Amino acid sequence: MSQAGRGHENSKSPLHQEFNSCGFVMSMRRQTPLGEDELRAMARELMLAVTEKTRIAGAVEVGHIKAVMESGGGIIYANTVGDPSDITVKGGGLGSPSTELKLTLNSVILGLSGDEAASAAREAAEVWAGVYGLKINSKE
């Protein structure tokens, strides 16, 4: 189950009224282990996928997308403000490659309702998971 937020209702700026946020957690697995280099590449692709999907859904601007990917005892995290040249991927510390992956994703989007932003981000993550052969075990 995802969490969809509403705009900043108490803000004095009318622009804040248009921003909405969402977040969710997915647990996944696949047959072949995930190594650190592959997870870094996957994190970058996830940022691109969520940005594209929210824009297709009607987002005016991507305020921020961040993801935390936990696998093999380590953490890879990525974030973007919707510009493909400005994606940051950091972290590491993965022990041996693992078949398990936990993804936590949050986004702040301008021009979509909280539910629309959550739906677009979740759909992008599900397609992304399929591309990498990941089967989703649970969604929160």
N, C-alpha and C positions, 0 to 999 in steps of 0.2 A: 504494500500500500504506500503510495507516495504522499508526501506532504506538499500541498500547494498553498502558497502564501498570497496575501492580498497586498496591494500597494501600500505605501507608507501614508496612512490616512491622517496622521497627526502632523505631517510635514507641512511647512508653509509654502514649499515649492510645488507648483502645479505639475511639474515634470515628474516628481516622485509618485504622484498618483497613478502614473501609467506603468510603473515598474512592478513586476510580480516575480515571485521566487517559487522554486520547487526543489524537492530533493527526494532521493530514493536510494535504496540499497538492494543489490542483486547478488546472490550467491550462484556461482557457476562452476562448471567443471568440463574437462574434455579428456580424451584418451591420451593424448601426447602431452608431456610436461611443458610448462611455460618457463622460458628462461628470461633473465633480466633484460637482455637486449631486445627480445621480442616484445616484452611488456612495455618497454619504453616506446617502441614504434606503435604499438597498439594504443597507448595512451594518447599519443599525438593524433592518430586517426580518429579516436573517439571525440576529441575536441573539435575536429573538422566536421565530423558527422552530426554532432549535436548543433553546432552553429548552422550548418546547412539546413537541417530539418526544421529548426525553429524559424529560420528566415523564410523557408517555403511555406510554413504555417502562418506567416504574416507578421513576424517580429520586425519591429522598426530598427531595433538595435539590441545587441547582446551586451548586457552590462557586465556579466562575469559568469564563466562556467568553470567549475573545479571538480576534479575527480580524485579519489583515493582508491588505489588498487592494491589489495593485500594478497600476497601469495608467497609460499615458501618461507614464511617467517619475516619477510621484508615488506616494504611499502614503496610504491611508486606513486607520485602525485603529479597532476597536470592541471594547468589552468590557462585560460585565455579570456580576452575581452572581445573575441569574435574576429580578430584579425589573424589570418593564417601565418603572417610573419611574426606574430607575437604570441606564440604558444610556448609555455615553459613546462618542461618535464624534468623532475628531480626525484631524488630518493634512491633507494636500493636496499642493500643489506639482505637480499634474498639468499637463503641457504641453497640447498639443492633445488633444482627445478621441481615445480609442483604441478599437479593437474587441477588444483583447486584455485579459484579466484573469487575474491569478494570485492565488489565495486560499490563505492558510495559516490553519488553524483549530486551536485547542487548547482543551480543556475539562477541567475537574475536576468530577466528578459523584459524589454520595453515593447509594448504594443500587443501583448497576448495576455489573456486572463491567466490566473494561476493554474487552472485546470488545463488550458490550452498549452501552456508552457510545459507542464508536467507530462502531458500526453505526447507532445513532440519529442521531448528529451528521452522519455522512456522508449518510444518507438525507435528512435535513432540508436539507443543502446542495445535494443533487442536485435536490430538488423546487424549492427556492429559485432555483437556476440556471435551471430550465425556465420558471419564472414570468417571468423577465426575458429570455427568449429566448437564453440562453447555452448553447452546446454545449460539453460537457466534452471536451477534447482528451486530457488525461492526468490520472492520479491517482497520488499517491505516498503 
